[in-house]
Amino acid sequence: MTVLRLIHIVAGGFWAGAVMLTGWFITPSAREAGPGAGPFMQALLKRRLPTIMIGTGVVTVTAGLWLWTVRQPAMDRWQGQALATGAVAAVIALIIGIGWQRPTANKVQALGAQIAATGAPPTPEQGAEMSRLQATMARYASILAYLLTVALAGMALGGS
């Protein structure tokens, strides 16, 4: 159980930290930088950042649910309620990450590759679509960062 808890905590810390960094700093900075940030964001996507973050989220949630079944925390205690709140926040974050954030990242990557392949600046339509997709990514990233803050707090307050 100690190894499982270690995996859960380390993976959860990485997942939350990566999402917070991306959601609160990288994505807003890239949007502010405008089209010049495109190559940087494409490089992040090539390094499979979204895939790694989702994979880490799956490991975190799976290990957490396994720990939950082993430990069966008392829900009448505030620590159990803190764990439950954190668990729910993490599961919701994982669902948003897999169901909405990842497909949007795929669209950004595909459009960026399409624009890069032409060797020309994006057309007005491509620019508008990229802007829309980036705004969507920024919104999801911020929501995920807040959810994982709640998850970390629940883990910290409920863990013993």
Secondary structure, 3 states (H helix, E strand, C coil): CHHHHHHHHHHHHHHHHHHHHHHHHHHHHHHHHHHHHHHHHHHHHHCCHHHHHHHHHHHHHHHHHHHHHHHCCCCCCHHHHHHHHHHHHHHHHHHHHHHHHHHHHHHHHHHHHHHHHHCCCCCHHHHHHHHHHHHHHHHHHHHHHHHHHHHHHHHHHHCC
